[in-house]
């Protein structure tokens, strides 16, 4: 047994109104989430509950035990429970209702984006009636990575204009994007604020087609914090190479998109024999 601050003994007889006594409470017991040397208890409890919500083990509208009972079941202090639950409330996955308790919030409505149309993040959000915004993480001229060199057809000694952004829709962080372009296409990365494609259109250098590769990846701790997701959460990674009508590649963007909000839709047609 963990050395909790309450010093509580067996907990099977604790009455929790409206909740089953056995299986449903196993989710909160220390052997389900606590591991020695894995960080503070409140962080481990936060990550465990966040993952349980994402996996559907705690479905929408499920009610958590009251703070006092949850502390007893988890064998931790009420301060530990309060810190973990408060962070989940900030993340928008739990909701505290006055006089009723703490509940799992229904999932946000998903954004469906077609894979057959070349639209920028900003353009698509405009179509959906949402306000797009960006937080610039870094931008400037850099030596290209191997992926950038290959995708953009760069030569030795070339530099790329790179813009790294956290993308929002109506103040909700949806994606992290790293966009790279040849310097003759984007000579001044500082010109990019919200929409890269608005800048390219203004200079007559907007792409007309693109090739995308989509894979599922798990978030690092740094990226998870920016997207308000638990570390290790699955997201969609999209590598896009965009081309001018001449066939020249002029944009390589790698993005991480929240799979709990984003759905990408592809229309398939039967090829004529």
TIZAZA-909242 format. One record per residue (C-alpha): x, y, z. Coordinates in Angstrom, 1 decimal, always signed. Last residue first. Layout:
BEGIN
r c1:X	c2:Y	c3:Z
...
***
This chain:
BEGIN
r c1:-11.9	c2:-0.4	c3:-66.9
r c1:-13.0	c2:+3.0	c3:-65.5
r c1:-11.6	c2:+3.7	c3:-62.1
r c1:-14.1	c2:+3.4	c3:-59.2
r c1:-14.2	c2:+6.6	c3:-57.2
r c1:-13.0	c2:+7.3	c3:-53.7
r c1:-13.7	c2:+10.4	c3:-51.7
r c1:-11.3	c2:+11.1	c3:-48.9
r c1:-12.3	c2:+12.6	c3:-45.5
r c1:-9.9	c2:+13.8	c3:-42.8
r c1:-11.4	c2:+13.9	c3:-39.4
r c1:-9.9	c2:+16.4	c3:-36.9
r c1:-11.1	c2:+17.0	c3:-33.3
r c1:-9.9	c2:+13.9	c3:-31.3
r c1:-7.3	c2:+13.3	c3:-34.0
r c1:-5.5	c2:+16.6	c3:-33.1
r c1:-3.3	c2:+17.5	c3:-36.1
r c1:+0.5	c2:+17.4	c3:-36.2
r c1:+1.9	c2:+19.1	c3:-39.3
r c1:+4.9	c2:+18.8	c3:-41.6
r c1:+4.8	c2:+21.4	c3:-44.4
r c1:+7.0	c2:+21.4	c3:-47.5
r c1:+6.3	c2:+24.2	c3:-49.9
r c1:+7.7	c2:+25.2	c3:-53.3
r c1:+7.9	c2:+22.0	c3:-55.4
r c1:+8.2	c2:+23.0	c3:-59.1
r c1:+5.7	c2:+21.3	c3:-61.3
r c1:+5.1	c2:+24.3	c3:-63.5
r c1:+1.6	c2:+24.8	c3:-62.0
r c1:+3.4	c2:+25.4	c3:-58.7
r c1:+3.7	c2:+22.5	c3:-56.2
r c1:+3.0	c2:+21.5	c3:-52.7
r c1:+4.7	c2:+18.9	c3:-50.5
r c1:+2.6	c2:+17.9	c3:-47.5
r c1:+3.7	c2:+15.7	c3:-44.6
r c1:+0.7	c2:+15.0	c3:-42.3
r c1:+1.0	c2:+13.6	c3:-38.8
r c1:-2.3	c2:+12.6	c3:-37.2
r c1:-2.4	c2:+12.4	c3:-33.4
r c1:-2.2	c2:+9.7	c3:-30.8
r c1:-1.6	c2:+10.8	c3:-27.2
r c1:+1.8	c2:+10.0	c3:-25.8
r c1:+1.8	c2:+12.9	c3:-23.4
r c1:-1.7	c2:+14.0	c3:-22.6
r c1:-3.3	c2:+16.6	c3:-24.8
r c1:-3.6	c2:+20.4	c3:-24.5
r c1:-2.0	c2:+20.9	c3:-28.0
r c1:+1.0	c2:+22.9	c3:-26.6
r c1:+1.4	c2:+20.5	c3:-23.7
r c1:+1.3	c2:+17.5	c3:-26.0
r c1:+4.0	c2:+19.0	c3:-28.2
r c1:+6.5	c2:+19.3	c3:-25.3
r c1:+5.6	c2:+15.9	c3:-23.8
r c1:+6.1	c2:+14.1	c3:-27.1
r c1:+2.9	c2:+13.2	c3:-29.0
r c1:+2.3	c2:+9.8	c3:-30.5
r c1:+2.2	c2:+9.3	c3:-34.2
r c1:-0.4	c2:+8.2	c3:-36.8
r c1:+0.6	c2:+8.7	c3:-40.5
r c1:-0.6	c2:+10.8	c3:-43.4
r c1:+1.4	c2:+11.5	c3:-46.6
r c1:+0.2	c2:+14.4	c3:-48.7
r c1:+0.9	c2:+15.4	c3:-52.3
r c1:+0.0	c2:+18.9	c3:-53.4
r c1:-1.5	c2:+20.9	c3:-56.2
r c1:-2.0	c2:+24.5	c3:-57.2
r c1:+0.7	c2:+26.2	c3:-55.1
r c1:+0.5	c2:+30.0	c3:-54.4
r c1:+3.4	c2:+32.0	c3:-55.9
r c1:+1.6	c2:+35.2	c3:-57.2
r c1:+3.2	c2:+37.4	c3:-54.5
r c1:-0.2	c2:+38.1	c3:-52.8
r c1:-1.1	c2:+34.5	c3:-53.2
r c1:+2.0	c2:+33.4	c3:-51.4
r c1:+1.3	c2:+35.7	c3:-48.4
r c1:-2.4	c2:+34.6	c3:-48.2
r c1:-1.1	c2:+31.0	c3:-48.4
r c1:+1.1	c2:+31.4	c3:-45.3
r c1:-2.0	c2:+32.5	c3:-43.3
r c1:-1.9	c2:+33.7	c3:-39.7
r c1:+1.4	c2:+35.8	c3:-39.4
r c1:+3.7	c2:+35.2	c3:-42.3
r c1:+5.6	c2:+38.4	c3:-43.4
r c1:+8.4	c2:+37.6	c3:-40.9
r c1:+9.4	c2:+34.6	c3:-43.2
r c1:+10.8	c2:+37.2	c3:-45.7
r c1:+12.3	c2:+35.7	c3:-48.9
r c1:+9.4	c2:+33.3	c3:-49.3
r c1:+9.5	c2:+31.9	c3:-52.9
r c1:+13.1	c2:+33.0	c3:-53.5
r c1:+14.0	c2:+31.6	c3:-50.1
r c1:+12.8	c2:+28.2	c3:-50.9
r c1:+9.9	c2:+27.1	c3:-48.6
r c1:+9.5	c2:+25.4	c3:-45.2
r c1:+6.4	c2:+25.0	c3:-43.1
r c1:+6.4	c2:+23.4	c3:-39.6
r c1:+2.8	c2:+23.1	c3:-38.3
r c1:+1.3	c2:+22.3	c3:-34.9
r c1:-2.4	c2:+21.7	c3:-35.0
r c1:-5.8	c2:+22.2	c3:-33.3
r c1:-5.3	c2:+24.6	c3:-30.4
r c1:-8.8	c2:+25.9	c3:-29.5
r c1:-9.1	c2:+29.7	c3:-29.5
r c1:-11.9	c2:+29.8	c3:-32.2
r c1:-9.6	c2:+27.7	c3:-34.4
r c1:-6.0	c2:+27.7	c3:-33.4
r c1:-2.7	c2:+26.8	c3:-35.1
r c1:+0.6	c2:+26.6	c3:-33.3
r c1:+3.2	c2:+27.8	c3:-35.8
r c1:+6.8	c2:+27.1	c3:-37.1
r c1:+7.8	c2:+29.1	c3:-40.1
r c1:+10.9	c2:+28.1	c3:-42.1
r c1:+12.5	c2:+30.0	c3:-45.0
r c1:+15.0	c2:+27.6	c3:-46.4
r c1:+18.7	c2:+27.9	c3:-47.2
r c1:+20.7	c2:+26.6	c3:-50.1
r c1:+24.4	c2:+25.7	c3:-49.7
r c1:+24.1	c2:+22.4	c3:-51.4
r c1:+21.1	c2:+22.3	c3:-53.7
r c1:+17.4	c2:+22.2	c3:-52.9
r c1:+14.8	c2:+19.9	c3:-54.6
r c1:+12.0	c2:+21.0	c3:-52.2
r c1:+11.1	c2:+17.6	c3:-50.9
r c1:+14.7	c2:+16.2	c3:-50.8
r c1:+16.3	c2:+19.3	c3:-49.2
r c1:+13.4	c2:+19.7	c3:-46.7
r c1:+13.6	c2:+16.0	c3:-45.6
r c1:+17.4	c2:+16.2	c3:-45.3
r c1:+17.0	c2:+19.3	c3:-43.1
r c1:+17.5	c2:+22.7	c3:-44.6
r c1:+20.0	c2:+25.3	c3:-43.2
r c1:+17.8	c2:+28.1	c3:-41.8
r c1:+16.1	c2:+31.4	c3:-42.6
r c1:+13.6	c2:+32.7	c3:-40.1
r c1:+10.6	c2:+31.7	c3:-38.1
r c1:+9.9	c2:+30.3	c3:-34.6
r c1:+6.9	c2:+29.5	c3:-32.4
r c1:+4.4	c2:+31.9	c3:-34.1
r c1:+1.1	c2:+31.5	c3:-32.4
r c1:-1.6	c2:+31.3	c3:-35.1
r c1:-5.2	c2:+32.3	c3:-35.5
r c1:-8.3	c2:+31.1	c3:-37.4
r c1:-11.8	c2:+32.2	c3:-36.6
r c1:-14.4	c2:+29.7	c3:-37.5
r c1:-17.1	c2:+29.9	c3:-40.1
r c1:-16.3	c2:+26.5	c3:-41.6
r c1:-15.2	c2:+28.0	c3:-44.9
r c1:-13.0	c2:+30.4	c3:-43.0
r c1:-11.5	c2:+27.5	c3:-41.1
r c1:-10.6	c2:+25.9	c3:-44.4
r c1:-9.0	c2:+28.9	c3:-45.8
r c1:-6.9	c2:+29.4	c3:-42.6
r c1:-5.7	c2:+25.8	c3:-42.6
r c1:-4.7	c2:+26.1	c3:-46.3
r c1:-6.9	c2:+24.4	c3:-48.9
r c1:-5.9	c2:+22.0	c3:-51.6
r c1:-9.0	c2:+19.9	c3:-52.1
r c1:-9.1	c2:+16.1	c3:-52.3
r c1:-8.2	c2:+15.3	c3:-48.7
r c1:-11.5	c2:+16.7	c3:-47.5
r c1:-11.6	c2:+18.2	c3:-44.0
r c1:-14.1	c2:+17.2	c3:-41.3
r c1:-13.9	c2:+19.1	c3:-38.1
r c1:-15.1	c2:+17.1	c3:-35.1
r c1:-17.5	c2:+18.3	c3:-32.5
r c1:-15.8	c2:+18.5	c3:-29.2
r c1:-16.2	c2:+15.5	c3:-27.0
r c1:-18.9	c2:+15.5	c3:-24.2
r c1:-17.5	c2:+16.7	c3:-20.9
r c1:-16.6	c2:+14.2	c3:-18.3
r c1:-18.4	c2:+15.2	c3:-15.1
r c1:-17.5	c2:+16.7	c3:-11.7
r c1:-20.2	c2:+17.3	c3:-9.1
r c1:-23.9	c2:+18.4	c3:-8.9
r c1:-24.1	c2:+21.5	c3:-6.6
r c1:-22.2	c2:+23.6	c3:-9.1
r c1:-21.2	c2:+21.7	c3:-12.1
r c1:-17.5	c2:+21.0	c3:-12.6
r c1:-16.7	c2:+20.0	c3:-16.2
r c1:-13.9	c2:+17.7	c3:-17.3
r c1:-12.2	c2:+17.4	c3:-20.7
r c1:-11.6	c2:+21.1	c3:-21.2
r c1:-7.9	c2:+21.1	c3:-20.6
r c1:-8.5	c2:+23.6	c3:-17.7
r c1:-10.9	c2:+21.1	c3:-16.2
r c1:-8.4	c2:+18.4	c3:-16.6
r c1:-5.8	c2:+20.6	c3:-14.8
r c1:-8.2	c2:+21.2	c3:-11.9
r c1:-8.9	c2:+17.5	c3:-11.6
r c1:-5.2	c2:+16.7	c3:-11.1
r c1:-4.6	c2:+19.6	c3:-8.7
r c1:-7.7	c2:+18.8	c3:-6.7
r c1:-6.9	c2:+15.1	c3:-6.4
r c1:-3.4	c2:+15.9	c3:-5.1
r c1:-4.8	c2:+18.4	c3:-2.6
r c1:-7.3	c2:+15.9	c3:-1.4
r c1:-4.4	c2:+13.7	c3:-0.4
r c1:-3.7	c2:+10.3	c3:-1.9
r c1:-4.9	c2:+6.8	c3:-1.4
r c1:-6.7	c2:+6.7	c3:-4.8
r c1:-9.9	c2:+5.4	c3:-3.2
r c1:-9.7	c2:+7.9	c3:-0.3
r c1:-8.8	c2:+10.8	c3:-2.5
r c1:-11.7	c2:+10.0	c3:-4.8
r c1:-14.0	c2:+9.9	c3:-1.8
r c1:-13.0	c2:+13.3	c3:-0.6
r c1:-13.1	c2:+14.9	c3:-4.1
r c1:-16.5	c2:+13.5	c3:-5.0
r c1:-16.4	c2:+10.4	c3:-7.3
r c1:-16.2	c2:+11.3	c3:-11.0
r c1:-19.4	c2:+11.4	c3:-13.0
r c1:-19.6	c2:+10.0	c3:-16.5
r c1:-21.2	c2:+12.5	c3:-18.9
r c1:-19.0	c2:+11.5	c3:-21.8
r c1:-17.4	c2:+8.1	c3:-21.2
r c1:-14.7	c2:+7.3	c3:-18.7
r c1:-13.1	c2:+4.2	c3:-20.1
r c1:-13.6	c2:+6.0	c3:-23.5
r c1:-9.9	c2:+5.8	c3:-24.5
r c1:-9.5	c2:+9.6	c3:-24.3
r c1:-11.2	c2:+9.8	c3:-20.9
r c1:-9.0	c2:+7.0	c3:-19.6
r c1:-5.9	c2:+8.7	c3:-21.0
r c1:-6.8	c2:+12.0	c3:-19.2
r c1:-7.5	c2:+10.1	c3:-16.0
r c1:-4.1	c2:+8.4	c3:-16.1
r c1:-2.2	c2:+11.5	c3:-17.1
r c1:-3.8	c2:+13.5	c3:-14.2
r c1:-3.2	c2:+10.8	c3:-11.7
r c1:+0.4	c2:+10.6	c3:-12.7
r c1:+0.8	c2:+14.3	c3:-12.5
r c1:-0.9	c2:+14.5	c3:-9.1
r c1:+1.3	c2:+11.7	c3:-7.8
r c1:+4.5	c2:+13.5	c3:-8.7
r c1:+6.8	c2:+11.7	c3:-11.3
r c1:+7.3	c2:+8.2	c3:-12.5
r c1:+9.7	c2:+7.2	c3:-9.8
r c1:+7.3	c2:+4.7	c3:-8.3
r c1:+4.3	c2:+3.9	c3:-10.5
r c1:+0.7	c2:+5.0	c3:-9.6
r c1:-2.1	c2:+4.5	c3:-12.1
r c1:-4.1	c2:+1.3	c3:-11.8
r c1:-2.4	c2:+0.0	c3:-8.6
r c1:-3.4	c2:+3.3	c3:-6.9
r c1:-7.2	c2:+2.7	c3:-7.2
r c1:-9.1	c2:+5.1	c3:-9.5
r c1:-9.9	c2:+2.8	c3:-12.4
r c1:-10.8	c2:+0.0	c3:-9.9
r c1:-13.8	c2:+2.1	c3:-8.8
r c1:-16.0	c2:+1.1	c3:-11.7
r c1:-15.2	c2:-2.6	c3:-11.1
r c1:-16.2	c2:-2.7	c3:-7.4
r c1:-18.6	c2:-0.4	c3:-5.6
r c1:-21.0	c2:+0.8	c3:-8.3
r c1:-21.5	c2:+4.6	c3:-8.2
r c1:-24.7	c2:+6.6	c3:-7.4
r c1:-23.7	c2:+7.3	c3:-3.8
r c1:-20.3	c2:+6.3	c3:-2.8
r c1:-20.3	c2:+4.2	c3:+0.3
r c1:-16.8	c2:+3.3	c3:+1.5
r c1:-16.8	c2:-0.4	c3:+2.5
r c1:-14.1	c2:-1.5	c3:+0.0
r c1:-11.6	c2:+1.1	c3:+1.3
r c1:-9.2	c2:-1.0	c3:+3.4
r c1:-7.0	c2:+1.3	c3:+5.5
r c1:-6.5	c2:+5.0	c3:+5.3
r c1:-3.3	c2:+6.7	c3:+6.3
r c1:-4.6	c2:+10.1	c3:+5.1
r c1:-1.2	c2:+11.3	c3:+3.7
r c1:-0.8	c2:+8.3	c3:+1.4
r c1:+2.1	c2:+5.9	c3:+2.0
r c1:+1.2	c2:+3.5	c3:-0.8
r c1:+0.0	c2:+0.0	c3:+0.0
***
